[in-house]
């Protein structure tokens, strides 16, 4: 097991941007439930988001939207921080 995001689990944009691209090419949007926002606001932590959307800044397209808990957990564990 490596310490990197397995980009084969995720889609790629038409411009070649993937989920492990730099912040200059990628915008990541995390979606949380109302209960999760409560914990973020008052305790500074929460469980995993229920959805992650990946946008390419070059083309402006939404190239992947992840709702699968295992893929979300993998991304949150191994993403660039």
N, C-alpha and C positions, 0 to 999 in steps of 0.2 A: 504494500500500500504506500503510495507516495503522499507528499504533503502539498499537492497542487490540485486545482480544480480539474476534473476529468472533462475536457471540453467536448468529448464525444457524446456526453449525456445531454448536451444542449444544442440548440440550433444556432446557425450563423446568419448574419445579415447579408444582403446582396452586395454590400460594399466590403465584405470580408471581416467585419467586426464580430468577435465572439465574446462570451461571458468573462473571459480572462483578459480582455483588452484593457489598455490604459484608460484612465478617467477622461482623457481628452477625446476619446472615441466612443465611450460607453456611458449611458445614463441608466442607473438601476433604481427602480421604484419598488419599495417594500409596502405591502398592504397588511395592516393589522386590524384585529377586531376591536370593538369599543373597550372590552375588558383589558386587552393588551395595552391600549393607549393609557388606561388608568395606571397600570403598572409602570409604563415608561415615564409618565408624568410625575408620579409620586415616589417611585422607588428607583428609577433610572435603569431598569432592566425589564425584560419581558421574555416570553417564549418566542419561538420562531414565528415569522410572519405566515399568514395563510396563503399569500401569493407574492411572487416576485415577477416584475415585468422588466425586460431588458430592451432598451432603445439604442439604436445606432445614431450617434450625433452627426455622422457624415451624411446619411440618407434620410434621417428623421423617422425611420420605420421602427415599429415594434416588431422585433424579430423573434422573441420568445417570451412566453408567459407560462410560468411554472406554478402549479398548484399541488404537485405530488410531494408529500411530506419527506420522502427519502431524498429526492433531488434537492429540495430546499435545505434540508439538513446538511447534505454534502456541500452545497454552495456556501452556506453560512460557516461551515467548519474550515474550508480550505480557500476561501476568497482572499484577495489582497486586502490588507487592512491599513 
